[in-house]
Amino acid sequence: MSAPAGRALVIGGSLAGLFAGLLLRRQFAVDIYERADAELAGRGAGIVTHELLGEALDAAGIAWRAGLGIEVQTRRFFDRDGQLKLEYPYRQTLTAWDRLYDMLRRAFPAAHYHGGKELVAVEERSGGVAARFIIARARELGACLQSHHATAAERANAARFRTPQATLQETATLEFLAQ
């Protein structure tokens, strides 16, 4: 692989974000930022694949032909009484969201996939953009709100809010400038 043409930032680490990240890696240094701080396993349902999915997996460099799912050769339609009314050849692979996510996630370098990062703003800067993320959420303990990252003045200000909805957040700014 030749030197990257620049850096790319992908917001969202689910299926679309992983596909985008993997495809962009052909030319760019890529980091993916996902709001969820845990793996996204168990979030989807069954998927009936189409030929374009195979093409996208090939383009992303994913070895998918063995293990994507269950291949079916025909489609069958039954009436309300359970009688077969129509059958025709239609080859497809049935898979699960988890299986597809796992294939993509394993292919993307762990060091460049950042969970627990909620995007709050993107600002255009000279030569690039700056993305701002929430990096820590306050913990509410009874009526007392505390954060290990907050200053004493911020904690005192937050203590005025005695509702469960009150939160104190710390943000970080990451700058991605053209090179």
Backbone bond lengths (Angstrom), bond angles and torsions (degrees), N, CA, C in turn:
res aa  C-N    CA-C-N  psi(-1)  N-CA   C-N-CA  omega(-1)  CA-C   N-CA-C  phi
1 M - - - 1.454 - - 1.525 109.03 -
2 S 1.312 116.96 133.65 1.457 121.17 179.24 1.530 109.77 -76.88
3 A 1.320 115.66 171.91 1.465 120.36 179.91 1.521 110.04 -60.40
4 P 1.333 117.24 140.24 1.466 120.35 -179.41 1.521 112.07 -59.61
5 A 1.343 115.43 144.47 1.465 121.42 178.49 1.517 111.41 -74.98
6 G 1.308 117.86 -12.72 1.460 122.85 -178.86 1.511 109.29 166.26
7 R 1.324 115.76 -165.00 1.461 121.22 179.09 1.511 109.87 -112.15
8 A 1.311 115.71 146.36 1.459 121.36 176.66 1.517 108.43 -129.58
9 L 1.308 115.59 142.27 1.448 123.88 179.04 1.515 107.51 -117.12
10 V 1.330 117.12 126.08 1.463 121.84 177.95 1.515 107.36 -113.01
11 I 1.317 116.32 126.18 1.462 121.91 177.88 1.519 107.33 -98.81
12 G 1.311 116.15 118.34 1.463 121.80 -179.68 1.511 110.22 106.94
13 G 1.325 116.36 118.74 1.457 121.06 -174.96 1.506 114.28 -110.09
14 S 1.318 117.43 27.63 1.456 120.26 176.01 1.530 108.49 -87.06
15 L 1.315 118.02 -157.25 1.467 120.36 -174.76 1.525 113.09 -58.15
16 A 1.314 117.91 -50.23 1.469 120.23 -177.81 1.524 111.48 -64.29
17 G 1.332 117.12 -42.15 1.457 120.65 179.10 1.519 112.44 -64.03
18 L 1.335 116.11 -40.86 1.468 119.63 177.90 1.522 111.41 -66.56
19 F 1.345 117.01 -42.75 1.461 119.09 175.90 1.525 109.98 -59.16
20 A 1.330 117.26 -48.16 1.468 120.57 -179.49 1.520 110.48 -59.15
21 G 1.324 116.92 -46.30 1.456 120.58 -179.50 1.512 113.05 -61.00
22 L 1.333 116.27 -44.67 1.463 120.04 -179.79 1.528 111.79 -65.47
23 L 1.318 117.11 -40.47 1.468 119.85 179.69 1.533 111.19 -70.62
24 L 1.330 117.19 -38.81 1.464 120.47 178.65 1.526 112.14 -66.52
25 R 1.334 117.35 -28.88 1.473 121.20 -179.31 1.527 112.39 -61.03
26 R 1.309 117.60 -15.82 1.461 119.10 177.48 1.524 111.44 -65.38
27 Q 1.359 116.94 -24.32 1.465 120.08 -178.36 1.523 114.47 -130.89
28 F 1.324 117.83 -15.98 1.464 120.95 -173.03 1.524 111.49 -128.11
29 A 1.329 115.43 158.57 1.464 121.69 166.53 1.531 105.22 -81.88
30 V 1.316 117.58 122.97 1.469 121.31 -170.46 1.521 111.53 -121.71
31 D 1.325 115.40 137.68 1.458 122.63 169.54 1.521 107.71 -124.28
32 I 1.340 115.57 138.39 1.466 121.99 177.33 1.519 107.92 -110.14
33 Y 1.327 116.14 133.80 1.463 122.55 177.70 1.522 108.94 -118.28
34 E 1.330 115.20 123.01 1.465 122.74 -176.84 1.530 109.32 -118.86
35 R 1.322 116.22 137.84 1.466 121.17 -179.71 1.521 112.31 -66.42
36 A 1.334 117.76 -42.92 1.467 120.84 -179.07 1.522 109.74 -65.58
37 D 1.329 115.99 139.14 1.457 118.81 -179.14 1.521 113.01 -96.02
38 A 1.328 117.23 3.91 1.464 122.08 176.47 1.525 107.91 -123.52
39 E 1.324 116.26 162.41 1.467 119.45 176.81 1.525 109.70 -56.50
40 L 1.301 116.47 149.54 1.464 121.46 -175.25 1.526 113.06 -88.52
41 A 1.303 118.14 21.11 1.465 121.38 -179.88 1.519 110.55 -62.96
42 G 1.327 116.03 148.89 1.453 121.52 175.42 1.514 114.73 78.10
43 R 1.317 118.86 16.35 1.462 120.95 -175.54 1.517 113.89 -101.64
44 G 1.303 118.77 -5.24 1.452 119.07 -174.37 1.509 112.30 -125.63
45 A 1.299 113.81 -177.61 1.464 120.94 -178.32 1.527 108.94 -120.37
46 G 1.323 114.98 -162.04 1.444 120.23 178.52 1.516 111.97 -70.61
47 I 1.312 115.63 149.04 1.459 122.06 178.89 1.520 108.18 -128.84
48 V 1.312 115.51 130.80 1.466 121.16 171.31 1.526 105.31 -97.16
49 T 1.311 115.82 116.65 1.459 119.60 -173.50 1.527 111.74 -81.92
50 H 1.318 114.07 162.87 1.462 122.26 175.97 1.520 107.77 -131.32
51 E 1.288 116.33 169.25 1.459 121.96 -176.54 1.534 112.41 -56.98
52 L 1.336 116.81 -35.79 1.469 119.91 -178.94 1.526 112.38 -63.59
53 L 1.326 118.04 -30.75 1.460 119.72 176.85 1.521 110.21 -63.74
54 G 1.321 116.87 -43.79 1.464 120.38 177.45 1.515 111.61 -60.33
55 E 1.333 116.85 -40.41 1.461 120.61 178.11 1.531 111.10 -64.45
56 A 1.328 116.80 -40.60 1.469 120.57 179.18 1.523 110.88 -67.51
57 L 1.326 117.33 -40.56 1.468 120.55 177.28 1.522 111.24 -63.68
58 D 1.331 116.18 -40.71 1.470 119.90 176.15 1.524 110.67 -61.09
59 A 1.334 116.85 -46.32 1.465 121.23 -178.67 1.524 111.27 -62.68
60 A 1.345 116.84 -31.87 1.462 121.38 -179.90 1.531 112.01 -83.75
61 G 1.335 116.97 -3.40 1.457 120.52 177.74 1.521 113.89 78.98
62 I 1.319 117.41 25.94 1.465 122.01 -178.72 1.527 109.43 -93.43
63 A 1.333 116.70 126.72 1.472 121.77 173.66 1.526 106.88 -80.75
64 W 1.309 116.90 100.28 1.463 121.07 -170.24 1.518 114.27 -117.30
65 R 1.296 118.80 -15.91 1.468 120.95 -169.37 1.521 113.48 -60.68
66 A 1.319 117.16 -30.94 1.470 119.96 175.66 1.519 107.22 -106.74
67 G 1.303 116.86 114.48 1.450 119.49 173.99 1.506 117.18 105.22
68 L 1.330 118.93 4.31 1.461 118.75 178.68 1.519 111.18 -70.84
69 G 1.329 116.40 -38.02 1.462 118.63 -178.44 1.510 111.61 175.45
70 I 1.317 115.08 -153.49 1.461 122.10 -178.42 1.523 108.62 -103.38
71 E 1.316 115.87 125.83 1.456 119.81 -179.90 1.526 109.89 -87.69
72 V 1.325 115.80 132.54 1.468 121.47 175.46 1.521 108.17 -115.37
73 Q 1.311 116.01 146.71 1.462 121.00 -176.54 1.526 113.37 -102.77
74 T 1.323 116.36 -25.91 1.470 119.42 -174.40 1.522 110.63 -134.99
75 R 1.324 113.78 161.47 1.469 122.31 172.17 1.512 107.54 -113.04
76 R 1.314 115.25 138.73 1.468 120.57 178.97 1.517 109.15 -128.76
77 F 1.316 115.49 138.16 1.459 122.09 177.29 1.517 108.73 -120.97
78 F 1.336 114.52 132.91 1.453 121.38 -178.16 1.518 109.79 -117.88
79 D 1.335 116.21 150.73 1.464 119.03 176.08 1.527 109.05 -84.77
80 R 1.327 115.67 -177.78 1.465 120.38 -177.03 1.523 112.98 -62.50
81 D 1.308 116.66 -24.03 1.465 120.59 179.85 1.524 112.19 -88.76
82 G 1.324 117.61 1.09 1.453 121.02 178.42 1.516 114.04 86.64
83 Q 1.308 116.83 10.27 1.462 120.49 179.64 1.530 109.83 -86.20
84 L 1.324 115.76 134.75 1.462 121.25 178.08 1.522 109.29 -65.97
85 K 1.326 116.82 123.17 1.456 121.82 -178.72 1.517 113.35 -109.58
86 L 1.328 117.12 -26.73 1.460 119.93 -178.11 1.520 108.58 -154.54
87 E 1.312 115.63 138.33 1.455 121.67 175.19 1.520 107.55 -142.46
88 Y 1.326 116.46 131.46 1.456 119.41 177.63 1.520 109.86 -149.46
89 P 1.346 116.33 153.68 1.465 119.87 -179.85 1.533 110.32 -69.81
90 Y 1.311 115.27 131.90 1.459 120.68 178.12 1.526 106.71 -161.01
91 R 1.306 116.37 95.27 1.456 121.99 -174.79 1.528 110.97 -78.19
92 Q 1.328 116.87 125.46 1.461 123.35 175.82 1.526 108.90 -150.09
93 T 1.326 114.76 165.18 1.457 120.70 175.20 1.519 108.17 -113.62
94 L 1.328 116.25 131.34 1.456 122.27 176.53 1.521 107.31 -99.26
95 T 1.315 116.25 130.56 1.454 120.46 -177.93 1.516 109.51 -139.59
96 A 1.294 116.29 -175.39 1.460 122.70 177.98 1.525 109.07 -121.00
97 W 1.317 115.59 150.09 1.454 121.96 178.46 1.526 109.28 -54.88
98 D 1.329 117.54 -44.90 1.469 121.85 -179.38 1.526 112.25 -57.11
99 R 1.308 116.44 -42.41 1.468 119.87 -177.46 1.529 110.11 -65.36
100 L 1.308 116.76 -44.42 1.459 120.77 179.49 1.530 110.66 -65.93
101 Y 1.329 116.82 -44.66 1.465 120.83 178.26 1.527 110.26 -58.37
102 D 1.331 117.11 -45.33 1.458 121.43 -178.56 1.534 111.36 -61.30
103 M 1.313 117.06 -41.53 1.472 119.98 178.26 1.528 111.36 -60.92
104 L 1.326 115.66 -45.62 1.465 120.04 -178.99 1.523 111.11 -69.29
105 R 1.308 116.63 -42.82 1.474 120.87 -176.89 1.526 111.14 -64.06
106 R 1.333 117.27 -41.31 1.466 120.46 178.80 1.521 111.85 -66.32
107 A 1.324 117.52 -27.29 1.460 120.94 -178.65 1.532 112.46 -80.89
108 F 1.330 117.14 -20.41 1.467 119.90 -178.88 1.528 108.79 -93.38
109 P 1.343 117.87 131.79 1.472 120.61 -176.31 1.536 112.42 -58.75
110 A 1.315 115.79 127.72 1.468 121.67 -177.69 1.527 112.21 -59.18
111 A 1.317 117.68 -34.00 1.463 120.98 -178.76 1.526 112.62 -66.03
112 H 1.320 117.64 -16.01 1.468 121.56 -177.72 1.523 112.74 -113.07
113 Y 1.334 116.80 10.79 1.471 122.87 176.29 1.521 106.66 -112.92
114 H 1.336 116.62 117.82 1.459 121.57 -171.47 1.525 110.28 -117.75
115 G 1.317 116.25 107.20 1.461 121.04 178.62 1.516 111.06 -88.63
116 G 1.346 115.15 163.17 1.459 120.52 178.34 1.513 113.60 72.60
117 K 1.326 117.28 27.15 1.465 121.83 -178.59 1.527 108.85 -120.96
118 E 1.320 116.31 104.09 1.468 120.92 -179.43 1.523 109.76 -94.71
119 L 1.320 116.49 119.56 1.460 121.66 -179.37 1.527 110.01 -69.78
120 V 1.335 116.32 131.84 1.460 120.35 176.06 1.528 112.33 -116.81
121 A 1.334 117.46 -22.08 1.467 118.57 179.80 1.522 110.16 -164.84
122 V 1.317 114.21 150.80 1.457 121.93 170.83 1.525 105.79 -127.15
123 E 1.316 115.76 126.46 1.455 120.71 -177.92 1.520 109.66 -120.30
124 E 1.316 115.64 132.06 1.455 119.71 176.71 1.520 108.87 -76.06
125 R 1.317 114.85 132.28 1.462 121.68 178.90 1.521 108.29 -125.72
126 S 1.302 116.12 164.72 1.447 120.40 176.36 1.522 108.87 -61.49
127 G 1.303 117.43 119.16 1.452 121.53 178.34 1.512 115.57 83.29
128 G 1.329 119.05 7.24 1.464 119.67 179.61 1.507 112.45 168.08
129 V 1.306 115.97 -154.32 1.459 121.92 179.07 1.520 109.31 -134.46
130 A 1.318 115.25 159.68 1.462 121.83 172.25 1.515 106.58 -119.64
131 A 1.312 117.11 131.60 1.461 122.74 178.14 1.519 107.92 -110.95
132 R 1.326 116.37 131.78 1.456 120.62 -179.62 1.519 108.92 -111.38
133 F 1.332 116.33 132.26 1.454 123.27 -176.33 1.521 110.34 -124.99
134 I 1.318 116.16 150.16 1.460 120.93 168.02 1.520 105.44 -79.24
135 I 1.320 116.49 125.68 1.460 119.01 -178.29 1.520 112.80 -110.63
136 A 1.315 117.90 -13.33 1.464 119.78 178.16 1.515 108.58 -150.29
137 R 1.301 116.53 138.95 1.459 121.51 175.57 1.528 108.00 -110.13
138 A 1.299 115.06 144.74 1.457 119.02 178.49 1.519 109.84 -71.37
139 R 1.301 115.21 156.74 1.460 120.69 175.94 1.517 107.80 -107.01
140 E 1.302 116.31 135.28 1.457 119.96 177.91 1.519 108.19 -101.14
141 L 1.308 116.00 122.89 1.456 121.87 178.69 1.522 107.02 -117.97
142 G 1.324 116.69 100.88 1.459 120.33 -175.42 1.512 109.48 63.91
143 A 1.321 116.50 -126.59 1.465 120.80 179.53 1.518 111.29 -95.35
144 C 1.328 117.25 0.25 1.462 121.05 -176.32 1.521 109.69 -101.67
145 L 1.295 116.53 127.71 1.461 121.93 178.92 1.512 108.26 -102.65
146 Q 1.313 117.30 128.58 1.457 118.34 179.31 1.517 110.70 -139.42
147 S 1.287 115.41 153.82 1.451 122.15 174.65 1.513 107.36 -145.85
148 H 1.315 116.29 134.06 1.455 119.78 178.80 1.527 111.62 -68.47
149 H 1.342 116.51 -18.87 1.461 120.14 -176.47 1.528 112.17 -98.00
150 A 1.317 117.88 -5.35 1.459 120.61 -176.28 1.527 110.20 -86.51
151 T 1.330 115.41 151.01 1.460 120.00 174.90 1.523 108.29 -79.16
152 A 1.329 116.86 166.95 1.468 120.97 178.83 1.525 110.39 -60.02
153 A 1.332 117.23 -39.61 1.468 120.30 -179.93 1.530 110.67 -65.48
154 E 1.334 117.35 -39.78 1.468 120.10 178.70 1.526 111.01 -66.15
155 R 1.345 116.92 -39.89 1.471 119.55 177.79 1.523 110.59 -64.98
156 A 1.338 116.69 -41.18 1.467 119.86 179.15 1.516 110.65 -63.91
157 N 1.325 117.03 -40.97 1.456 120.64 178.55 1.523 110.78 -65.50
158 A 1.325 117.19 -42.83 1.464 121.04 -179.35 1.516 111.47 -67.99
159 A 1.332 118.14 -28.86 1.462 120.96 -179.04 1.519 111.95 -64.23
160 R 1.342 117.85 -20.52 1.469 120.40 177.05 1.518 111.14 -63.48
161 F 1.333 117.43 -25.99 1.453 121.49 -178.21 1.517 108.82 -92.99
162 R 1.303 117.30 113.29 1.464 121.08 -175.62 1.521 111.84 -105.02
163 T 1.324 117.55 19.49 1.467 120.02 -178.77 1.514 109.59 -98.60
164 P 1.338 117.79 153.21 1.472 119.75 178.35 1.521 113.24 -62.75
165 Q 1.336 117.80 -18.18 1.456 119.97 -177.93 1.530 112.11 -79.73
166 A 1.313 117.53 -14.21 1.461 119.69 -176.30 1.523 110.05 -68.92
167 T 1.312 115.84 130.10 1.461 120.24 176.53 1.511 108.75 -136.34
168 L 1.285 114.60 155.20 1.450 122.10 175.34 1.513 105.79 -122.75
169 Q 1.313 116.82 128.57 1.451 119.67 -174.87 1.513 110.28 -127.00
170 E 1.302 114.74 150.12 1.455 121.37 174.57 1.517 107.01 -112.45
171 T 1.302 117.86 138.98 1.455 120.06 179.20 1.522 109.88 -118.52
172 A 1.297 113.58 157.09 1.470 120.79 175.27 1.513 107.38 -128.39
173 T 1.299 117.07 148.16 1.460 121.14 177.30 1.523 109.11 -112.85
174 L 1.305 115.23 129.01 1.460 122.06 175.33 1.512 107.11 -111.12
175 E 1.300 117.63 129.31 1.458 120.46 179.67 1.517 110.16 -106.27
176 F 1.323 114.79 132.32 1.458 121.89 178.38 1.516 106.69 -120.08
177 L 1.316 116.46 102.20 1.453 121.60 -176.64 1.519 110.28 -106.96
178 A 1.330 115.53 145.45 1.467 120.68 177.96 1.512 108.76 -61.13
179 Q 1.308 114.86 144.79 1.475 119.25 -178.33 1.512 111.18 -112.48
